């Protein structure tokens, strides 16, 4: 099942499986979201919940019980319910079930709200703790933007001039090793060599927006001021780039296995509601 929202500027399509955005087109029918060719990567914009990245040995402990969670969690693989819809907005909901509790023993509701506002698609996450204890979680976005021209014709313009220190992944876990990318006039030229070691993981940035440029012309701006962490990723020779606002990231080799001690984890009190929003602006 898919849902379509539109206004005079944009049309967005969302799959109820994972509440995954799979298309954003402008009034000229130009597509901005990656098509999901499985020869490169079969997703479009999965929602990462209740973890972002990989757990050490793919498990954690809670109340002396081991729970196994695969990379990026389960929300992307579960059917959401459409609970509210208008011409330019739709809300999806995922409630905890006996199946989700086998890997994440907490009562929750995850809402994802897509709203078109002129040339911008706002994407809001709400996490509600319906249980009687604290709930640890991470959440993140993973939108892939279509780059149909030569990859090196594209660049990223950061909101601020900064030295980009990113953390290297080793066996899908965050290592203590870092590298730096230097910007020139706030701009990073894209090159597949940047991603030879998988994603670029930023624990913090000065910038709250990144703009994708095609031959120096701005085409898409991602605004993520609510989010403390960010990943940027593509695969070798793939015609897409992911700009991924996150709350949290993969475990480190030193991780204890206690989810409450995990770097970047969010702790939600009983009946509390967590909210965060980012946007995709078509330029």
N, C-alpha and C positions, 0 to 999 in steps of 0.2 A: 504494500500500500504506500502510495506517495501523496504528498500534500503540496499544493502550489499556492504561494502568496505573491501579490504583485501590486505595483503602483505605476505611475506614468513613466518612471525612470527604470525600474528593475523588476525582474521576475526571479523568484527563488523557489527551488524545489527541494523537498526534504523527504527522505525515506523514513517510514515509521520504525524500520529495523535500525536500532541504535539512534533514532532521531537524527540521522546523519544528513547534513546538507550535501547535495550532490550536483547542484547547478545554480549558478547566478548568471543571468544574461541581462544585457542592457536593451534599450529600445531598438537597437540595430541587430539584435539576436547574437551579439558577440558573447561567447562563453568565457567565464573567468575561472571556473573551478575545473580541476584536473578530471579527466574522463574516467579514470580508474582502470586503465588497461592493466590486466594482471601480469603481463609480461614484465612490467616494471613494479607496479604496486596497485593492488586491487581495491584500494579504499579511495575516498574523496575527502572526507572531513570527519573522522571518527571522534566521538567524545570519550575522553579517558577518565574512567572512574571505576572503582574507588581508589585506584593507584595510578600514578604516572610513571612510566618506565618499568624497570624490572626489579623485583625483589631478589635479594641474595638467596640463591638456591630455590627461588620461586615459592618461598613460604615465609610466614610470620607466625608469631605465637601470641595468643590472647587467652588469659585465664588458664595458662598451662596447657592449652590445646594448640596443635599445629594446624594451620589453614594454608591451603595452596591457592595462590592467585597467579595467573599467567600475566605476561607483559601487558601493561595498560589497563588491566581489569576487564570486567565483563559487560559494562553498559553498552558498548558498541555492538554486542552480539545479541541483544535482547530487544524484543518488540516493545516499543513505547505505546502508550495510549494517547490519542489526541483528545485533549480535554477542553480546549477553547480555540475558536477559529473566527477570524474576520478576514476581510479582503487582503489586508496588508500585515496580518500577524497571526501566529499560531503558537499554542502552548502544548508541549508534550510532557507526559508524566511517566515515571517508572517507580513503582512501589516495591519494597523488599518482599521476597517470597521465601517459602521453605527452601527452594533451590538456591537462591542467592545467599541464604544464611549458612549453607554448607561451606561457603568459601569466605563469607563476610557476615559474621553473626550479629548484625545490627538491624534495627528497624529504621527505615529511612524512606523518604520520598525525594527523588531527583526530578526537578522540572527544568526543561529547556525551552526558552521563549525566543522565537525568531520574529523580529519586527522590522519591516521596511520603513525607512524614513528618508524620503527623497532619494538621493544616490547612495544611501548607506544601509547596510544590513546590520542591525544590532542583534547580538546573540547573548542572552542572559542565562546564567546558571543559578538555580536555587537548590540548595541541599537542606533538607529538613530532618532533624533528629526526632523521630517518633518513639524512641526507646526510653528506657529509664536509667541509662548510664551514658557517660561521655562516649562520643563516636569519633574515632580518628579516620581521616580520609584525605585523599588528594584528588584534584580534578584538573583537567586540562583540555585544551583544544588542539586540533591537528589538521587545520585546513590546508589543502594542497592547491596551489594556484597554477593554472595552465600557462606554460611558457612555450608557445609553439614555434618561435623563431630560434635562431642559434643561441644556445645558452649564454655564450659570452657577450651577446648583445644586451644582456640584462644586468642591472646593478641594484643595490639596495641603498636607499637614502635614509639615514637615521635622523631622528629629531635633533640630536645634539652631537657635537663633535666629541668623540670619546675613544679611548683605547679599549678595544673589545677583548676582554680576557674570557676565554671559554675553557671548560673542563673537558678532559678527554675521557672517553668511554673505554673500559677494558673488560671484555667478556660481558658487555651490556651493563656494567656497573660503573658508577662515577668514580674515577680515580682522583688522586691528589695532584696529578699532572695537569698543567695548564699551558695554553698557548695564547698568543695575542695576534689580533688582526688590526692593522692600522688603517684608519679611514683617511680619505683624501677629500676635503670639502664635505665631510659628513657622509661620504659615499664609499661603498664597498663594491668593487667589480666582482661579478660572479664567475666562479671557476670551479669545475668539478673537483679539482685538487683540494679545495677547502673541506670536502666531505669524504676524503679517503678513509678517515677513521670514524665514519658514521656521523651522527648529528653534532652540531655545535651547541653546547649546553652552557647557557648563561645563568648563573645564580642571581646576578643583579645587573641592571643596566641603568644608565642615566636617562636614556630615551624611553618615551612611552608610545612612540609611533615609529613604524617602518614603512617606507614607500617603495614599491617595486617600480623600477624605471625600465622602459624598453627603448633602446637607442636614445637614452637620456630623457625620454618623455615619460612622465608619471602616469601609471595606469591603475594601480591599486594601492590603497593605504590601509594598513592594519593598525588600529588603535587599541592598546591593551593596558591602559593606566591602572586598572584594578589588579593586575597580575604581577607578582614579584619575580617570577622566573620565566625563561624563554628558551625554546629550542628552535633551531633552523636546520632543515634537513632536505636532502634529495638523494637519489641513487645515481650511480654512474650512468651518464648518457640519457638520463630520464628527462623528459620535457615538462618538468614541474618543479615547484619549490614549496616546501611547507614552512610557514611561520606560525609557531605554536606557543601561545600564551599558557603558562602553567602555574598551578599551586603545587609545588613538589616536583620530584624527579627521582631517578633510579636510586637504589641503595648504593652505599659504598661497601668496599670490602670489609670495613670495620663495623658494619651494621650489626646490632645485637639481635635482630629478629623481633624485637618488641616494637610493634607498630606505633605505640605512643612516643617512642624515642627516635623515630625515623626522621632524618633531615627533611625539612620542608613540610612536614605533616601539619594538617589542620585539625584542631580538636573542637568538636561541636558539643555544647552542653545540651541536656535534655530540653526538647521543645524549642531549641534555638533554630534560626534560619540563617544559613550562609548565602550571601548573594555576591555575584561578580559578573561583570559584563565586558565584552570586547566588541569591536565592530570592524566590518569590512566595507571600505568606502571605494566606490568605483569612480575614477577620475576622468 
